[in-house]
Amino acid sequence: PAWRVSAGPVVASPVLTSELVLVPSTDGRLLFIDRVRGRILHSVTIGTSECSPTLADGVLHVGTDDGLLLGIDVATGGERYRARLGGLVRSSPLPIAGGVVVVGTVDGKGGGTVVAVDAKGKTLWTRKVGAVFSSPALAKGRVLCGSDDGSLHALDGATGAVAWSVKMGAKVRATPAIAGEMAVIGAFDGRVAAIRLADASEAWSCAVGHAVYSSACLASGDLVVVGCHEGHLHGIDLGTGAPRFETSTRGPVVSSPAAAGAFVIAASTDGALYLLDQAGKVLDRQLLAAGGIQSSPALDGGDVVVGSAEGVHLLRMES
């Protein structure tokens, strides 16, 4: 550990620039933290947010529990746009071509939409599906996202038209991981599957035994790593779907692991950050917050930044 910023609970995943750590806190602030010294430089009031932001072309895109999608200029802290989407936004925004941003929403009746807005926050298209906690991913011009209707949907990025939908059997709140011609996705029935992008057919399926909220991490050596609510990190062979390892933590894993060269870094609600090798062996465990970690770690240049029930932490990889 290099520093910790006490900022109250931080569920969202941080965004890193060369100088800053940018992350919303659950008390309604967007924090601008000095990456080197770990000091809050300033903050912007945006409202309660558990949405992991996305940075593109100097604009940070972030959603709020009040149903807003905001574009924040990183250089000035000012708003570039404000789009009122009318539903809870927990999905991480996806910038696509031409300044368009796609994000999912959740309405009060258990439904939801996938929405595209332009650089001024004007709605371009809306596609009604079940509640969308899943963050969208881009593959071959299509937007892929999961939904509480139990499906993985592929939508045309330009129009929102449904290219295909595949039933997964349970709620899908993970983000699809795009691996070549496949999307790897987990569901609440404890199944991780690889879906072919061309025709939505299933390449393989692996039952991990417990609900999967965590998004799959594509590590080196054709390894998929995903967490489950039982508190395990599962290693799965990308080519075949065969299990490769099962590593226990001391609490449900709801955040998403991240690849770090030949290693994998994962957080658990037990409040610790784990460093694993390709065989699933725990090389290091750093206990950061007794209240737990739901944030997914962000990596850049050997720095690992993660939110917790207590604030924001930066750790540095050492050889």
C-alpha angles and dihedrals in degrees: 000000000000102000145343128210114206102220104141122253117350114187099163123085117252127244117220130211125175090271108017145056110210120194139144119236124212091245090072103264131123103215125215105198127186102244095209101045102024098234127140105244095185142322138220123216109235104151129254111332135176091165117118106233127227127216122214129161094345095310123110112211115204136165129214139209087247090068098258129137110201133192109207122192104230094206096054107016089233126132118262092184143348120208120187106211098174099230141073111284114212095140117100111244118249118211112210134174122322097020093295118147123201123199140161128239139197122215129205094259097057095264129109148177144227108230133191121202131182128233091279094051095255115148112246100178141348129204117194115219133139121300109310116215090144116098114234124246129200123234125165094336093312128111113226122197140154127234142196087248084080097252142111108224129202113201131185106255094218100046109013091237114154111252093179143331126205124198113234097184098242142033114310112208099149123098115249113249110217113220112175107290094355141072116215114208140165130212140199092261089070096255127131115196139181112221121196110237095214099061108359091247119148116254094185143336131211125193111215093179102237138062116288119214094149117096118237120260118214106215130181120281095044091290126151117197123191136165128228138201092253088068100256133130109216124205114206130182108247094211100049109013090238116149114253103177145347117210122188127224124181098252143025114297107224099153124078124256120235131216118239107182107284091353139072125220119203137171129214136198085246083081097248136116116222131207112203134182126220091276093054094253113151106237095176139002121196116192106213109162131015089209092063140245125265096159119100115236119252118211133201131155095341094314119119117196125185139165124231142175086279104043139276127333133194120199128179125221113236127195 
